[in-house]
């Protein structure tokens, strides 16, 4: 019990001794009194909270720890502010608006959908055993040997089925591109 009383006395002394000094340091960096108050408070919360949970004796250099904590919080705050700095899209002219990623453009989305439908049609047109081997390889990512064991055929036959499925999809996509 005596140990916690000693720690409380030390914490009170640290608060009283370094508070104004740390506040001035933070104010010089931020030029905002309220933000400096918040930063100092957060520094003390972190340092004193770490001391309360520690089983070791109190920190030897509380001033250094407070300053390091405050400096780290300042750096974090500047990083967050830098991420938030950007121009409002309303202010920018239409031509300066950032473009959506290519895969989200309507033309690309339509083309992707058509490609998908063409491949599905090509797979559906494959003979059943060929389709099964192709689907197991492409969609379930099974190795050739495992597909051969599951289907009761040779690895060579699995390779032929997969090659036929690939060629069928490529031919379907090629004819789609030719038509558009």
C-alpha positions as CSV (number, residue, x, y, z in Angstrom):
1,X,0.0,0.0,0.0
2,X,2.9,2.4,0.9
3,X,4.2,1.9,-2.7
4,X,1.0,3.2,-4.3
5,X,1.0,6.2,-2.0
6,X,4.6,7.0,-3.0
7,X,3.6,6.7,-6.7
8,X,0.7,9.0,-6.2
9,X,2.9,11.6,-4.5
10,X,5.4,11.3,-7.4
11,X,2.6,11.7,-10.0
12,X,1.3,14.8,-8.3
13,X,4.8,16.3,-8.2
14,X,5.3,15.5,-11.9
15,X,2.1,17.2,-12.8
16,X,2.8,20.3,-10.8
17,X,6.4,20.6,-11.8
18,X,6.2,20.1,-15.6
19,X,2.7,21.0,-16.6
20,X,3.2,24.7,-17.5
21,X,6.6,24.0,-19.2
22,X,5.1,21.3,-21.4
23,X,2.1,23.5,-22.1
24,X,4.3,26.2,-23.4
25,X,6.3,23.7,-25.5
26,X,3.1,22.5,-27.1
27,X,1.7,26.0,-27.6
28,X,4.9,27.0,-29.5
29,X,4.5,24.1,-31.8
30,X,0.7,24.4,-32.4
31,X,0.0,28.1,-31.9
32,X,-3.3,27.1,-30.5
33,X,-3.9,27.2,-26.8
34,X,-6.8,24.7,-26.7
35,X,-5.0,22.2,-28.9
36,X,-2.0,22.6,-26.6
37,X,-4.1,21.9,-23.5
38,X,-5.5,18.8,-25.1
39,X,-2.1,17.6,-26.2
40,X,-0.6,18.1,-22.7
41,X,-3.6,16.3,-21.1
42,X,-3.2,13.4,-23.5
43,X,0.6,13.2,-22.7
44,X,-0.1,13.1,-19.0
45,X,-2.8,10.5,-19.4
46,X,-0.5,8.2,-21.4
47,X,2.5,8.7,-19.1
48,X,0.7,8.4,-15.8
49,X,-1.5,5.6,-17.1
50,X,1.6,3.6,-18.1
51,X,3.1,4.2,-14.6
52,X,-0.1,3.1,-12.9
53,X,-0.1,-0.2,-14.8
54,X,3.6,-0.8,-14.4
55,X,5.1,-3.1,-11.7
56,X,8.4,-1.4,-11.9
57,X,9.4,1.7,-10.0
58,X,8.5,5.2,-11.2
59,X,10.1,6.6,-14.3
60,X,13.6,8.1,-13.6
61,X,13.2,11.0,-16.0
62,X,9.5,11.9,-16.1
63,X,10.2,15.2,-17.9
64,X,11.9,13.4,-20.8
65,X,9.1,10.9,-21.1
66,X,6.5,13.6,-21.1
67,X,8.3,15.6,-23.8
68,X,8.9,12.5,-25.9
69,X,5.2,11.5,-25.5
70,X,4.1,15.1,-26.4
71,X,6.5,15.2,-29.4
72,X,5.1,11.8,-30.7
73,X,1.5,13.1,-30.3
74,X,2.5,16.2,-32.2
75,X,3.9,14.1,-35.0
76,X,0.8,12.0,-35.1
77,X,-1.4,15.1,-35.2
78,X,0.6,16.6,-38.1
79,X,0.4,13.3,-40.0
80,X,-3.4,13.2,-39.6
81,X,-3.7,16.8,-40.6
82,X,-1.6,16.2,-43.8
83,X,-3.9,13.3,-44.7
84,X,-7.0,15.5,-44.3
85,X,-5.7,18.4,-46.4
86,X,-7.3,18.3,-49.8
87,X,-9.3,20.5,-52.1
88,X,-13.1,20.2,-51.9
89,X,-14.4,18.6,-55.1
90,X,-17.1,21.2,-55.3
91,X,-14.5,24.0,-55.8
92,X,-12.6,22.1,-58.5
93,X,-13.7,22.5,-62.2
94,X,-15.2,19.3,-63.6
95,X,-12.1,18.6,-65.7
96,X,-9.9,18.5,-62.6
97,X,-12.0,16.0,-60.7
98,X,-10.1,12.7,-60.2
99,X,-11.2,10.0,-62.5
100,X,-12.7,6.8,-61.0
101,X,-10.5,3.8,-61.3
102,X,-10.5,2.2,-64.8
103,X,-12.4,-0.9,-63.7
104,X,-15.2,1.3,-62.3
105,X,-15.7,3.2,-65.6
106,X,-19.1,2.2,-67.2
107,X,-17.5,1.0,-70.4
108,X,-15.0,-1.2,-68.6
109,X,-17.7,-2.6,-66.3
110,X,-19.9,-3.5,-69.4
111,X,-16.9,-5.0,-71.1
112,X,-16.0,-7.0,-68.0
113,X,-19.6,-8.2,-67.7
114,X,-19.7,-9.2,-71.4
115,X,-16.3,-11.1,-71.0
116,X,-17.7,-12.9,-68.0
117,X,-20.8,-13.9,-69.9
118,X,-18.8,-15.1,-72.9
119,X,-16.6,-17.3,-70.7
120,X,-19.6,-18.7,-68.9
121,X,-21.1,-19.6,-72.2
122,X,-17.9,-21.2,-73.4
123,X,-17.6,-23.3,-70.2
124,X,-21.2,-24.3,-70.5
125,X,-20.6,-25.5,-74.0
126,X,-17.8,-27.8,-73.0
127,X,-18.4,-31.6,-72.7
128,X,-19.3,-32.5,-69.1
129,X,-16.0,-34.2,-68.2
130,X,-14.0,-31.4,-69.8
131,X,-16.1,-28.8,-68.0
132,X,-15.7,-30.6,-64.6
133,X,-11.9,-30.7,-64.9
134,X,-11.7,-27.1,-66.1
135,X,-13.9,-25.8,-63.2
136,X,-12.0,-27.8,-60.6
137,X,-8.7,-26.4,-61.9
138,X,-9.7,-22.8,-62.5
139,X,-12.3,-22.1,-59.8
140,X,-11.4,-24.5,-57.1
141,X,-7.7,-24.2,-57.8
142,X,-7.0,-28.0,-57.5
143,X,-3.7,-29.4,-58.9
144,X,-3.9,-31.7,-61.9
145,X,-3.0,-34.8,-59.8
146,X,-5.9,-34.2,-57.4
147,X,-8.3,-33.6,-60.2
148,X,-7.2,-36.8,-61.9
149,X,-7.7,-38.8,-58.7
150,X,-11.1,-37.2,-58.0
151,X,-12.3,-37.9,-61.6
152,X,-10.6,-41.3,-62.1
153,X,-8.7,-40.2,-65.2
154,X,-5.0,-39.7,-66.0
155,X,-3.1,-36.4,-65.3
156,X,-2.5,-36.2,-69.1
157,X,-6.2,-36.3,-69.7
158,X,-6.8,-33.6,-67.1
159,X,-4.2,-31.4,-68.8
160,X,-6.0,-31.9,-72.2
161,X,-9.4,-31.0,-70.7
162,X,-8.0,-27.8,-69.1
163,X,-6.3,-26.8,-72.3
164,X,-9.5,-27.4,-74.3
165,X,-11.4,-25.2,-71.7
166,X,-8.8,-22.4,-72.0
167,X,-8.9,-22.5,-75.8
168,X,-12.7,-22.4,-75.7
169,X,-12.7,-19.3,-73.5
170,X,-10.1,-17.6,-75.5
171,X,-11.9,-18.3,-78.8
172,X,-15.2,-17.0,-77.3
173,X,-13.5,-13.8,-76.1
174,X,-11.8,-13.3,-79.4
175,X,-15.1,-13.6,-81.3
176,X,-16.6,-11.1,-78.8
177,X,-13.9,-8.6,-79.5
178,X,-14.2,-9.1,-83.2
179,X,-18.0,-8.4,-83.1
180,X,-17.6,-5.1,-81.1
